Amino acid sequence: MRDLYDNITVTQATVPAVATATVTSSAIDLQGYNSALVLFEIGTSGDTLSGSVNWTLSLTECATSGGTYTAVAASDTSAGVNSITVALGQDATSYKLGYIGSQRFVKGVATKAGTMTNGTIIGITALKGAAAYRPVP
């Protein structure tokens, strides 16, 4: 069936807002789901992005929501890539990282490098799929 609506749950992990410092989403609970995709919505930067002024997008994972989160290994991502760098000419778009690891909780992280004065709008959304019970709420 082509109906994606009844097969995924969308969770806003971070409200889109102008960021001048590192952004970490709320914990994304994957209990009851066997797949996850984290979307990073990046707006037009108010600063000139470059090799030294940029954003690195990544995932962290943990067995408990309040525990210590660690970086997700490339082998635990769908594309074998555990981070994406957003530099000059790469803003105003969306990026995705798929999680295939075994931890219950993940967080999306947008880490800034360099000095950000005006900031960039950043939002983080999770798509959870392959639910144990369907249709999903």
C-alpha positions in Angstrom: 0.0 0.0 0.0 1.2 3.5 -0.8 -0.4 5.1 2.2 2.5 6.7 4.1 0.1 8.6 6.4 -1.0 5.6 8.4 2.6 4.1 8.6 4.7 6.9 10.1 4.6 9.2 13.1 5.9 12.8 12.8 7.4 14.4 15.9 8.6 17.9 16.1 11.8 17.6 18.2 12.8 21.2 18.0 10.7 24.2 17.1 12.3 26.1 14.2 14.0 29.2 15.6 17.0 31.4 14.8 20.1 29.8 16.3 23.6 31.3 17.0 24.7 28.4 19.2 24.5 24.6 19.1 20.9 23.2 18.9 20.0 19.9 20.5 16.6 18.4 20.0 14.4 16.8 22.7 14.8 13.0 23.1 13.1 11.1 20.3 11.6 7.9 21.7 11.7 5.0 19.2 9.9 2.4 21.4 7.4 0.6 19.1 9.2 1.7 15.9 11.8 -0.1 13.8 12.9 2.9 11.7 13.7 6.5 12.2 14.6 9.5 10.0 15.7 12.8 11.5 15.1 15.9 9.3 17.1 19.1 9.8 15.3 22.1 8.3 17.9 24.7 7.7 16.9 28.3 6.8 18.9 31.0 5.0 21.8 31.9 7.2 22.1 35.5 8.4 25.9 34.9 8.5 28.2 34.1 5.7 28.8 30.3 6.0 32.3 29.0 5.1 34.7 26.3 5.9 35.2 27.8 9.3 31.7 29.2 10.0 29.2 26.3 9.5 26.8 23.8 11.0 27.5 20.1 11.5 24.4 18.0 11.7 24.5 14.7 13.6 22.7 12.2 15.8 23.3 11.1 19.3 21.8 8.0 21.0 21.1 6.7 24.5 19.3 3.8 26.2 17.4 6.1 28.5 15.9 9.6 27.9 17.8 11.3 30.6 21.1 9.4 30.3 24.4 10.3 28.6 24.0 10.6 24.9 26.9 9.6 22.6 27.5 10.2 18.9 25.9 7.7 16.6 28.5 5.6 14.6 28.3 5.8 10.8 27.5 2.1 10.8 24.2 2.9 12.7 23.0 5.3 10.0 21.1 4.4 6.9 23.6 6.0 4.5 26.7 5.2 6.5 27.2 8.9 7.2 27.1 10.1 10.7 27.3 13.9 10.1 26.6 16.5 7.4 28.4 19.9 7.3 26.3 22.9 6.1 28.7 25.5 4.7 28.7 28.2 2.0 25.7 27.8 -0.4 24.3 24.8 1.5 21.8 26.6 3.7 18.1 27.1 2.9 17.4 23.4 2.5 16.5 20.2 4.4 18.9 17.4 5.3 18.2 13.9 6.6 20.0 11.3 8.7 18.4 7.8 9.1 18.9 5.9 12.3 19.2 2.1 12.3 21.0 1.6 15.6 19.6 -0.3 18.6 19.2 2.5 21.3 15.7 3.6 22.3 16.4 7.3 22.3 18.0 9.6 19.7 18.6 13.3 19.5 19.3 15.5 16.5 22.2 18.0 17.0 23.2 21.0 14.9 26.7 22.1 16.1 28.0 25.5 15.2 31.5 26.2 14.2 32.9 29.7 14.1 31.2 33.0 15.1 27.5 33.3 14.4 26.2 36.8 14.9 22.9 36.8 13.0 22.2 33.0 13.1 20.3 30.5 11.1 16.8 29.2 11.4 17.0 25.5 12.4 14.2 23.0 13.1 14.5 19.3 13.8 11.7 16.8 13.0 11.6 13.0 13.5 9.8 10.6 11.3 9.3 7.2 13.0 8.2 4.2 10.9 7.8 0.5 10.7 5.6 0.6 13.7 4.9 -2.5 15.7 1.2 -1.6 15.7 -0.6 0.1 12.8 -2.2 2.4 12.0 0.0 4.8 13.9 -1.6 7.7 15.9 
